[in-house]
Amino acid sequence: MTQVVYFIEGDGIGPEIWAAARPVLDAAVKKASAGARKIEWREILAGEKALNETGEYLPQETIDTLRQAEFAIKGPLTTPVGGGFRSLNVALRQILDLYACIRPIRYYPGIVSPVRNPEKVDMIVFRENTEDVYAGIEYESGSQEAKRLISFLREELGANVDLSAGVGIKPMTEHGSKRLVRKAIQYALAQGKPSVTLVHKGNIMKFTEGAFARWGYELAAAEFGGQTTNEADEAPGSRLVIKDRIADNMFQQALMKPELYSVLATPNLNGDYLSDALAAQVGGLGIAPGMNCSDQLAFFEATHGTAPKHAGKDTANPGSILLSGAMMLEQMGLPEAAALVQNAMVKTIASKHVPRDLAAQMEGAVTVGCREFGELLLAAI
Ligand code: NAI
């Protein structure tokens, strides 16, 4: 069986990391399925390559293809200066309604972590991707818009907002919150995870973050009643425990008791902070995988940027895009192939033959180039 995956090489180091990662993914699929499964890679254009070939950063053809695709993967994209986009990534998320950003965080032995027991971290963050303060509704201090909005707040709603303030709006809907929590619960049940934690700042922002937690519990009860329970239940059995933590406490918990947490479901801003903080906690920010998805498309990506100073020098680390590819294999129903990639990563890092960014933190490491690291991973498979 052949499965189509669309890919965007990306800008900067994108082509190099992709060239190193793709053969590893192919080899894992071939080995795990004994040749029965195969990926058909189809390139689509975005970013500088698209600009050079079509005159546009994000051609309509790319959008149309992604609208009917099931799986896609991309390297990092340069944010065009004056290109009409705030960011190509944000544009893709909005156009394709990629409402969930999913980031697994685990430790790879050998990587230097700032904490004593990084191996206790095994979490996956489901971050809402379309709402919250990221909706982009913001007005500059002193602008006409800010003054009009503040006047309305003061005169119509009696809110005490200083007339000189810059203001931002934080919209969060029941629909947006519930579809994110639904994805997190579905994943947790499918993977046999013990809990889903709703992370929010509802003690202060009651009608946005607080509502997120309330809607999350409501959804769990309404749609997954028989399969879920809550923390008060002293005998949860095999049922998935739905719990919640105030965001600041969650940061403490992640450091002090990471083993108590598994799947996290968060509004947009909390999830942004938390996914990077957790990745840093295991020393793996540079190799952290991730994906964004709608109900139809799973779009995997390198979570870092284009690293322009490494571009064309064969010094970049292909780990992030490769591990995102492994996540994709899992979702394609190829968990054995995903495990082969993960294990190749564990083995190669343990051998201490690693790219420059990892070697700089590891004692006794041998620095290898991007291409050679890919070859070592391939050999490990
Ligand atoms: P960056 O992630 O490209 O670089 C941050 C630091 O990490 C740099 O020191 C870089 O050399 C290093 N680095 C990143 N990835 C690496 C890898 N695979 N191997 C070795 N070292 C690596 O972030 P920066 O510099 O803020 O952004 C550069 C460009 O990338 C900008 O145009 C930005 O808009 C874009 N960007 C795109 C993203 C995406 O497509 N998802 C995400 C973040 C930034």
Boltz pocket constraint, residues with backbone or C-beta under 6 A from the ligand:
constraints:
  - pocket:
      binder: B
      contacts: [[A, 13], [A, 17], [A, 75], [A, 76], [A, 77], [A, 78], [A, 79], [A, 89], [A, 286], [A, 301], [A, 302], [A, 303], [A, 304], [A, 305], [A, 306], [A, 307], [A, 308], [A, 309], [A, 310], [A, 315], [A, 316], [A, 317], [A, 318], [A, 319], [A, 320], [A, 357]]
      max_distance: 6.0
